[in-house]
Amino acid sequence: MEGNVKTQEFCCSKEGFRVSKVNIVDRQRAHTPVTRTRCKAKFVVTTTNTSDQWVVSKSSQKHNHALCTPAMTLFMRSNRAVSKADVDEATSLKDVSVGTSQEINYLTQQARGYHNVGFTHKDLYNALQRVDELGALHNLIWSDSTSRSDYTCFGDVIGFDITYKDNLYGQPIMAIVSVNHHHNAIVFATAIIADETSQSFKAMQRAAIKTVIPSAKHILCSWHLSHNAQANIEFNIEKHPWVIEKGNTRYLWAQAYLIGHFFANIRSTQMCESMNVSLAIALKNKKTYLNVVRAIEKGISRMRMNELKADYLSSQTKPFQITKLIDLESHAAEIYTREFYRLFQEELQRETLYQLQEEIQSLSDECQNYILTNYKEKNKTFDISFDFRTETINCSCRKFETVGIPCRQQLHVLMYLDYTYLPGSLIQSRWTKDAKACAPSFVDLNVPLEVMQMARFAALRATSSRLCYIASKIDTPFKTTRDE
């Protein structure tokens, strides 16, 4: 029938010759032994049109090399294979910190000898580390329920911290980070990027940001800018390529271009010190993926403990008031976390440095414009508009839009208008004590099929171990169980 295999040819494992690129004399890597001898030994089997039986149509048994003894055949590639069951069992052992050498010893003992196990130590190691399209590791990304809940509350500003490329696997570890209502670092997700390429990764990252969040404003990390500047700049900076490039992209880092865009007062992705310390220790000791993941989770756990402590201090302690504006300070103390109440106090203290220069009545009775000056800088003015209907107040400095805290000019106008509370338009909810009050609770019930299969395998293995113990006591049940 059309499409059916009619002929099969089986060649010697030493048939053919090695590729020419590995025969270079001055190659950097050490030469591997030659395994191909252009052996012509083979046999061909065919099937007839009238039956499904296979017959040998051609056979050549003359080898041009010495044959393996029966004891050596276990090292031939055609006789070696690591089954999925062996990989699953070895993976379970690795999860409890059993090394590959101990795993192969355990599997060899189960198979009653090296000749029966079917693979070598190197085969098992490669099977556990192999990266292919059949479901093994390409890119690893994880985010628990707390991180996803945090994202719904503080996902308006996110940072990508790509660091620790010089690790055991030479692959970058990327943390997707932000800050919470205490301005403490939080992690939304972490990824180990296995298929990163130096030429395209950064360009792909920028393209992904534009595709997924096209309206987002993108800035560069100030820490990396400073670090790269020290590494690139020495003399003749006006013609230095790095300086020219950064000058052409100054809209990504210069303060003048960032005013009015909310970045939660974040200028650097180097925020996750707890996680970075754990990672540095794990990578210094050349740990595995599992150790790296555990190190990251350990760092995140410390970060969350710091958040819990900050929540306690904000809810169970009362900040000390430093001005005579008791009502306004009390209202701010009720709504802001301690960190942002401190920033609010700094602005409130400097409110007295400004004076009203001019009050301009708008065409509408609902709106009023004010011009303020600093008593030391009379030529520098600030324009403030106030909508009495919506209690919306805007300042030309745009600090509230940039940081999320009322500026000193806005507070001066509120004092002028005898306000004893902060209007809702000047309260950035992500800096309040109740920022996470409406956070959803995530419970992931969609367990991956591979995880369920591994769990079932472990359960069956534990159950069958008792059966094997009982059957091994008597010869007949042992043989029956083994043969079945």
C-alpha positions in Angstrom: 0.0 0.0 0.0 1.1 3.5 -0.7 2.7 5.2 2.3 3.8 1.9 3.9 7.5 1.1 4.5 8.7 -1.6 2.2 12.4 -1.7 2.9 14.6 -1.2 5.9 18.4 -1.0 5.9 20.4 -1.6 9.1 24.0 -0.4 9.1 26.9 -0.9 11.5 27.3 1.7 14.2 30.7 2.5 12.7 29.3 3.1 9.2 30.3 6.4 7.5 32.9 9.0 8.7 33.0 11.9 11.2 32.1 15.4 10.0 35.1 17.4 8.7 34.7 20.3 11.1 35.8 18.2 14.1 39.0 17.1 12.2 40.6 20.6 12.5 44.0 20.2 13.9 44.3 23.5 15.9 40.7 23.5 17.3 40.4 24.9 20.8 38.4 21.9 22.2 40.1 18.6 22.8 39.7 16.1 20.1 37.3 13.3 20.8 38.1 9.7 19.8 37.2 8.5 16.3 34.2 6.2 16.4 33.6 5.9 12.6 35.6 3.5 10.4 33.5 3.5 7.2 32.4 0.0 7.9 30.3 -1.5 5.1 28.6 -4.2 7.2 24.8 -4.1 6.9 21.7 -6.0 6.1 18.5 -5.1 4.3 15.0 -6.4 5.0 12.0 -6.1 2.7 8.4 -7.1 2.7 6.4 -8.6 -0.1 3.2 -7.3 -1.6 1.4 -10.5 -0.7 2.2 -10.8 3.0 3.3 -8.8 6.0 6.4 -10.9 6.6 9.8 -9.3 6.4 12.7 -11.2 4.7 16.4 -10.5 4.5 17.1 -9.4 1.0 20.8 -8.4 1.4 23.4 -9.1 4.0 27.1 -8.2 4.4 28.7 -9.4 7.6 32.3 -8.2 7.0 33.3 -5.6 9.5 36.6 -3.6 9.1 37.0 -3.4 12.9 37.1 -5.5 16.0 33.7 -6.4 17.4 32.5 -5.6 20.9 32.4 -8.4 23.3 29.0 -9.1 24.9 30.1 -7.5 28.1 30.9 -4.2 26.3 27.6 -3.9 24.3 26.0 -1.9 27.2 28.2 1.1 26.2 27.0 1.1 22.5 24.7 4.1 21.8 22.1 1.8 20.1 21.8 -0.2 23.4 21.4 2.8 25.7 18.2 4.7 26.4 16.8 6.5 29.5 13.1 5.8 29.8 10.5 8.4 30.9 9.9 6.3 34.0 13.6 6.5 34.9 13.7 10.2 34.3 10.6 10.7 36.5 12.1 8.6 39.3 15.4 10.3 39.1 13.6 13.7 39.2 11.8 12.7 42.4 15.1 11.7 44.0 16.7 15.0 42.9 13.9 16.9 44.5 15.1 15.6 47.9 18.7 16.6 47.1 19.9 13.1 45.9 22.8 13.6 43.5 23.0 12.1 40.0 25.7 9.5 41.1 23.5 8.3 43.9 20.5 8.2 41.5 22.3 5.9 39.0 23.5 3.7 41.9 19.9 3.4 43.1 18.5 2.6 39.6 21.3 0.1 39.0 20.5 -1.7 42.2 16.8 -1.8 41.2 17.8 -3.3 37.8 20.1 -5.8 39.4 23.3 -4.7 37.8 24.8 -2.2 35.3 24.2 -4.6 32.4 20.4 -4.3 33.0 20.0 -0.6 33.8 20.2 0.3 30.1 22.1 3.6 30.3 25.2 5.2 31.8 25.8 7.9 34.4 26.3 10.5 31.6 23.1 9.4 29.8 21.0 10.0 32.9 22.7 13.4 33.5 22.0 14.5 29.9 18.4 13.2 30.2 17.8 15.3 33.3 19.4 18.5 31.7 18.3 18.1 28.1 16.4 21.0 26.5 14.2 20.1 23.6 10.7 20.6 22.2 9.3 17.5 23.9 8.5 19.3 27.1 11.8 19.9 28.8 13.0 23.2 30.1 13.2 26.2 27.7 12.1 29.2 29.8 11.1 29.0 33.5 8.8 31.7 34.9 6.8 31.5 38.1 4.5 33.8 40.2 2.6 32.7 43.2 -0.9 33.9 44.3 0.5 36.7 46.5 2.6 38.1 43.7 -0.4 38.1 41.4 -2.5 39.8 44.0 0.2 42.4 44.4 0.2 43.0 40.7 -3.5 44.0 40.7 -2.7 46.6 43.4 0.6 47.9 42.2 0.9 46.8 38.6 0.7 50.4 37.4 4.5 50.6 37.5 6.7 47.6 36.7 10.4 47.2 36.3 12.5 44.5 34.6 15.6 43.6 36.5 17.8 41.3 34.3 20.9 40.3 36.3 23.1 37.4 37.3 24.0 36.3 33.7 27.2 34.8 35.0 25.6 31.8 36.7 25.9 28.1 36.5 24.0 27.8 33.2 25.0 31.2 31.7 21.4 32.2 31.5 19.9 35.5 32.7 17.5 35.7 35.7 14.9 38.3 35.2 12.7 39.7 38.0 9.6 41.7 37.3 9.5 44.1 40.2 7.8 47.2 41.6 7.2 48.9 45.0 4.3 48.5 47.4 2.4 51.1 49.5 5.4 51.3 51.8 7.8 51.9 48.9 9.3 48.5 49.6 10.4 46.3 46.7 7.9 43.5 45.6 8.3 40.8 43.0 5.5 40.1 40.6 7.2 37.2 38.8 10.7 35.7 38.2 12.0 34.1 35.1 15.1 32.1 34.0 15.5 32.7 30.3 17.1 29.7 28.7 17.0 30.7 25.0 18.3 34.3 25.3 20.5 35.6 22.6 22.7 38.6 23.1 21.8 40.2 19.7 18.1 40.1 19.9 17.0 39.8 23.6 16.9 43.5 24.5 15.2 44.4 21.2 12.7 41.6 21.8 12.0 42.9 25.3 11.3 46.4 24.1 9.1 45.1 21.3 7.2 43.0 23.8 6.6 46.0 26.1 5.2 48.0 23.2 3.0 45.1 22.1 1.5 44.1 25.5 1.4 47.6 27.1 1.6 50.0 24.1 0.7 53.1 26.1 3.4 52.6 28.8 6.1 55.1 29.3 9.5 53.4 29.3 12.6 54.7 31.1 16.1 53.3 31.8 17.5 52.2 35.1 19.6 55.0 36.7 21.9 52.4 38.4 22.7 50.7 35.1 23.3 54.1 33.5 25.7 55.1 36.2 27.5 51.8 36.1 27.8 51.8 32.3 29.0 55.4 32.4 31.9 54.5 34.7 32.8 51.6 32.5 32.6 53.5 29.2 33.7 57.1 29.8 37.3 58.1 30.3 38.3 61.0 28.0 37.0 62.7 24.9 33.5 62.1 25.9 32.0 64.4 23.2 32.9 61.8 20.5 32.4 58.7 22.6 29.8 56.3 20.9 28.1 55.4 24.2 27.7 59.1 25.1 26.3 59.9 21.6 23.8 57.0 21.9 22.6 58.0 25.3 22.3 61.6 24.2 20.0 60.5 21.4 17.9 58.5 23.8 17.9 61.1 26.6 14.1 61.0 26.6 14.4 57.6 28.4 16.4 58.9 31.3 16.7 62.7 31.6 14.6 64.1 34.4 13.1 66.9 32.2 11.4 64.3 30.0 10.0 62.3 32.9 8.1 65.1 34.7 4.4 64.4 34.7 4.8 60.6 34.2 4.1 58.4 37.2 6.9 56.0 38.0 6.1 55.5 41.8 9.4 57.3 42.6 11.4 54.4 41.1 14.5 55.2 39.1 16.4 52.0 39.6 15.6 48.3 39.4 18.2 47.5 42.0 15.6 47.3 44.8 15.3 43.6 45.8 18.3 43.5 48.1 16.9 40.5 50.1 16.4 38.4 47.0 19.7 39.6 45.4 21.7 38.5 48.5 20.1 35.0 48.5 20.7 34.7 44.7 24.3 35.8 45.0 25.0 33.1 47.6 23.3 30.4 45.5 25.1 31.4 42.3 28.4 31.7 44.0 28.2 28.1 45.0 27.1 27.0 41.5 23.8 25.6 42.5 21.1 24.0 40.3 17.9 25.5 39.0 16.1 24.1 42.1 18.5 25.9 44.4 18.2 29.1 42.5 14.4 29.0 42.7 14.6 28.3 46.4 17.0 31.2 46.9 14.7 33.5 45.1 11.7 32.4 47.2 13.8 32.8 50.3 14.5 36.4 49.4 10.9 37.1 48.5 9.8 35.6 51.8 12.1 38.1 53.7 10.7 41.0 51.6 7.1 40.0 52.5 8.1 39.8 56.2 9.4 43.4 55.9 6.0 44.4 54.4 4.1 42.8 57.2 6.3 44.7 59.7 5.6 48.0 57.9 1.9 47.2 57.9 2.0 46.7 61.6 3.9 49.9 62.3 1.5 51.9 60.0 -1.6 50.5 61.7 -0.6 50.1 65.3 1.5 53.3 65.8 0.7 57.0 65.4 3.3 59.3 63.8 4.4 62.4 65.7 3.0 65.7 64.3 5.5 68.4 63.7 3.3 71.4 62.6 0.4 73.3 64.1 -1.9 72.2 61.2 -3.3 69.4 63.4 -6.4 68.6 61.4 -4.6 68.3 58.1 -1.8 66.3 59.5 -4.2 64.0 61.4 -6.1 63.3 58.1 -2.8 62.5 56.3 -1.7 60.3 59.2 -5.0 58.3 58.9 -4.7 57.6 55.2 -1.0 57.4 54.3 1.5 54.7 55.3 4.4 55.8 57.5 6.8 56.2 54.6 4.6 58.5 52.6 3.3 60.3 55.6 7.0 61.3 56.2 7.2 62.6 52.6 3.9 64.5 53.1 5.3 66.1 56.3 8.4 67.3 54.4 6.2 69.0 51.8 3.9 70.5 54.5 6.9 72.0 56.4 8.1 73.7 53.2 4.6 75.1 52.4 5.5 78.2 54.5 8.3 79.1 52.1 5.8 80.2 49.5 3.5 83.2 49.2 0.5 84.0 47.0 1.6 86.6 44.4 -1.6 86.8 42.4 -5.1 85.3 42.4 -6.8 85.2 39.0 -10.6 84.7 38.7 -11.5 82.5 35.8 -14.5 83.0 33.5 -16.2 80.2 35.4 -17.0 80.6 39.1 -16.0 77.0 39.7 -12.4 77.5 38.8 -9.7 79.7 40.3 -6.0 80.2 39.3 -3.2 81.1 41.7 0.4 82.2 41.1 2.9 81.4 43.9 6.5 82.4 44.4 9.3 81.3 46.7 10.4 84.0 49.0 14.1 83.4 47.9 13.4 83.1 44.2 10.9 85.8 43.2 11.4 85.2 39.5 10.4 81.5 39.8 6.6 81.2 39.8 4.2 78.3 40.0 0.7 78.2 38.5 -2.0 76.4 40.4 -5.6 75.9 39.3 -8.4 74.8 41.6 -11.8 73.4 40.5 -14.2 74.0 43.4 -16.8 71.7 42.0 -14.6 68.6 41.8 -11.9 69.8 44.3 -9.3 69.2 41.7 -6.1 71.1 42.2 -3.2 71.1 39.7 0.3 72.6 39.9 2.7 73.5 37.1 5.5 71.6 38.9 3.5 68.3 38.3 5.1 66.7 41.3 1.8 65.0 42.3 1.5 63.5 38.8 5.1 62.3 39.0 5.4 61.0 42.6 1.9 60.8 43.9 2.3 63.2 46.9 0.8 66.7 47.1 3.4 69.3 46.4 4.1 72.2 48.8 2.5 74.7 46.4 -0.8 72.7 46.4 -0.7 72.5 50.2 -0.1 76.3 50.4 -3.3 76.9 48.4 -5.2 74.5 50.6 -4.1 76.5 53.6 -5.1 79.7 51.9 -8.6 78.2 51.4 -8.8 76.9 55.0 -8.9 73.3 54.1 -8.6 70.9 57.1 -8.4 67.7 55.0 -6.9 66.5 51.8 -9.3 66.4 48.8 -9.7 63.0 47.1 -8.0 64.3 44.0 -4.7 64.7 46.0 -4.8 61.2 47.4 -2.9 58.5 45.4 -4.5 55.3 46.6 -1.4 53.1 46.1 0.3 55.0 48.9 -2.5 54.6 51.5 -2.8 52.0 54.2 -5.8 50.5 52.4 -4.0 50.1 49.1 -4.5 46.3 49.3 -8.0 46.3 50.9 -9.7 45.2 47.7 -7.0 42.9 46.4 -8.4 39.7 45.0 -7.4 36.3 46.4 -5.9 34.0 43.8 -6.1 30.2 44.2 -4.7 28.3 41.3 -6.7 25.1 40.7 -5.2 24.4 37.2 -2.4 22.0 38.1 -0.3 21.1 35.0 -0.7 17.6 33.7 3.0 16.8 34.1 2.8 17.7 37.8 -0.2 15.5 38.4 1.5 12.6 36.5 4.6 13.0 38.7 2.4 13.0 41.8 0.5 9.9 40.7 3.8 8.2 39.9 5.2 8.9 43.3 2.0 7.6 45.0 2.1 4.4 43.0 5.7 3.9 43.7 5.2 4.3 47.4 2.3 1.9 47.3 4.0 -0.7 45.2 7.1 -0.8 47.4 5.2 -2.6 50.1 3.9 -5.2 47.5 7.4 -5.7 46.2 8.7 -6.3 49.7 6.0 -9.0 50.4 6.5 -10.7 47.0 10.3 -10.9 47.5 10.0 -13.1 50.5 8.9 -16.2 48.6 10.4 -17.5 45.3 7.1 -18.2 43.4 5.3 -14.9 44.1 8.6 -13.1 43.3 8.9 -14.7 39.9 5.2 -14.2 39.2 5.4 -10.5 40.1 8.7 -10.0 38.2 7.4 -11.7 35.0 4.0 -9.9 35.1 
